[in-house]
Amino acid sequence: MESFSIPHVIVLLVVVLVFAAVVVLFIRAVMGIINSRGTGVEKAVWILIVLAFPILGPIIWLVTNKNGSTTS
C-alpha cells in the first residue's frame, strides 16, 4: 500500500478546490438565469449555453449580466 506524498496531497487539494469553484460558479449562473427578467426563451437559451459549456458558459453569463438585470 502506497502512502500519499505531500505533492500528491497538494495536487488533490487544488483539484478539489477548483472543482468546488466550478460547481459554485455553475450554480450561481443557473440561479441568476432563473431569477433574471428575460423571457422564457432567453432563459432556456442561456441555460443550454451554461450546460453545453460548464466553465465558459457561466463566466459569459456573469460577465454579460453585470448590469444587475435580476429581480429583487
C-alpha positions in Angstrom: 0.0 0.0 0.0 1.5 3.3 -1.1 1.3 6.4 1.1 0.4 9.8 -0.3 3.3 12.2 -0.6 2.9 15.9 0.1 2.9 16.9 -3.6 0.1 14.4 -4.3 -2.0 15.8 -1.4 -1.4 19.4 -2.7 -2.5 18.4 -6.2 -5.6 16.7 -4.9 -6.5 19.7 -2.7 -6.1 22.1 -5.7 -8.2 19.8 -7.9 -11.0 19.6 -5.2 -10.9 23.4 -4.7 -11.1 24.1 -8.5 -14.0 21.6 -8.8 -15.8 23.3 -5.9 -15.3 26.7 -7.5 -16.7 25.5 -10.9 -19.7 24.0 -9.2 -20.4 27.2 -7.2 -20.0 29.3 -10.4 -22.3 26.9 -12.3 -25.0 27.1 -9.6 -24.7 30.9 -9.3 -25.1 31.3 -13.1 -28.2 29.0 -13.2 -29.8 30.8 -10.3 -29.1 34.1 -11.9 -30.6 33.0 -15.2 -33.7 31.7 -13.4 -34.2 34.9 -11.5 -33.4 37.2 -14.5 -36.1 39.4 -16.1 -35.6 37.7 -19.5 -38.3 35.8 -21.4 -38.7 32.1 -21.1 -36.9 31.6 -24.4 -33.9 33.7 -23.4 -33.6 31.8 -20.1 -33.8 28.5 -21.9 -31.1 29.5 -24.4 -28.8 30.7 -21.5 -29.3 27.5 -19.6 -28.5 25.5 -22.6 -25.3 27.6 -23.1 -24.3 27.0 -19.5 -25.0 23.3 -19.8 -23.1 23.0 -23.0 -20.1 24.9 -21.7 -19.9 24.3 -18.0 -16.9 26.6 -17.3 -17.1 29.2 -20.1 -20.9 29.5 -20.1 -21.3 30.6 -16.5 -18.4 33.1 -16.9 -20.0 34.6 -20.0 -23.4 34.8 -18.2 -21.9 36.5 -15.2 -19.8 39.0 -17.3 -22.7 39.9 -19.6 -25.2 40.2 -16.8 -23.2 42.8 -14.8 -26.0 45.3 -15.2 -27.9 43.7 -12.4 -30.8 42.7 -14.5 -32.1 40.2 -12.0 -35.2 40.7 -10.0 -35.1 41.6 -6.3 
